[in-house]
Every structure is written in structure tokens, then in C-alpha cells.
Amino acid sequence: MQYIFSVLDSYQFQMESRYQEKSSLTNLFTEDKFIGWLGLFIVFFSIFAIIIFQYLEWESKDKK
């Protein structure tokens, strides 16, 4: 039984040492910081604008 665990542990260690994460989002922030932060701010302000305009629409309907 001990032999099976040592084989599994060795196999898992080999898999973990070969694993390389290739995330395009992470690369966007590390390699091209301006485009990454610009995209993040565009998403943030777009969501903020949608919430503000929806709130104003609800308020105008309540006044009528």
C-alpha cells in the first residue's frame, strides 16, 4: 500500500512541475499593461453607466 502512495505522489509531483498556466488575461496585464487596464476601466465604467441610467429611468417613472 505504501508503494502505491509513493508512486501516486511521484506522478503528481511530475505533473505539477510540468504545469504552465497560459492565461491570456494574465498575459494582458503583465505584458501589455496599458491595454489591460484600459479594458478593465472600460468594463467598470460601462457597468457603472448602465446602473446610473437605469436608476434615473426608474426615478423618472416614479415621478410620473
C-alpha positions as CSV (number, residue, x, y, z in Angstrom):
1,M,0.0,0.0,0.0
2,Q,2.8,2.4,0.8
3,Y,4.3,1.7,-2.6
4,I,1.1,2.8,-4.3
5,F,1.1,6.1,-2.4
6,S,4.7,6.8,-3.3
7,V,4.1,6.1,-7.0
8,L,1.0,8.4,-6.9
9,D,2.9,11.1,-5.1
10,S,5.8,10.9,-7.5
11,Y,3.4,11.1,-10.5
12,Q,1.5,14.1,-9.1
13,F,4.8,15.9,-8.4
14,Q,5.9,15.4,-12.0
15,M,2.5,16.7,-13.3
16,E,2.7,19.8,-11.1
17,S,6.3,20.6,-12.1
18,R,5.4,20.5,-15.8
19,Y,2.2,22.6,-15.5
20,Q,2.5,26.0,-17.1
21,E,-0.5,28.3,-16.9
22,K,-1.2,30.2,-20.1
23,S,-3.8,32.7,-19.3
24,S,-4.4,35.4,-21.9
25,L,-5.9,37.7,-19.3
26,T,-2.9,37.4,-17.0
27,N,-0.6,38.0,-20.0
28,L,-2.6,41.1,-20.9
29,F,-1.9,42.7,-17.5
30,T,1.8,41.6,-17.4
31,E,2.9,42.1,-21.0
32,D,0.7,45.0,-22.2
33,K,-0.4,46.9,-19.1
34,F,-2.0,49.8,-20.9
35,I,-4.4,47.8,-22.9
36,G,-5.2,45.6,-19.9
37,W,-6.0,48.5,-17.6
38,L,-7.9,50.3,-20.3
39,G,-10.1,47.3,-20.9
40,L,-10.7,46.9,-17.2
41,F,-11.7,50.6,-16.8
42,I,-14.0,50.4,-19.8
43,V,-15.8,47.4,-18.4
44,F,-16.1,49.1,-14.9
45,F,-17.4,52.4,-16.3
46,S,-19.8,50.7,-18.7
47,I,-21.4,48.8,-15.8
48,F,-21.4,52.0,-13.7
49,A,-23.1,53.9,-16.5
50,I,-25.7,51.2,-17.1
51,I,-26.6,51.3,-13.4
52,I,-26.8,55.1,-13.2
53,F,-29.0,55.3,-16.4
54,Q,-31.3,52.5,-15.1
55,Y,-31.7,54.3,-11.8
56,L,-32.5,57.5,-13.5
57,E,-35.1,55.7,-15.7
58,W,-36.8,54.2,-12.6
59,E,-36.9,57.6,-10.9
60,S,-38.5,59.3,-13.9
61,K,-41.2,56.6,-14.0
62,D,-41.9,57.1,-10.3
63,K,-42.4,60.8,-10.7
64,K,-45.0,60.3,-13.5
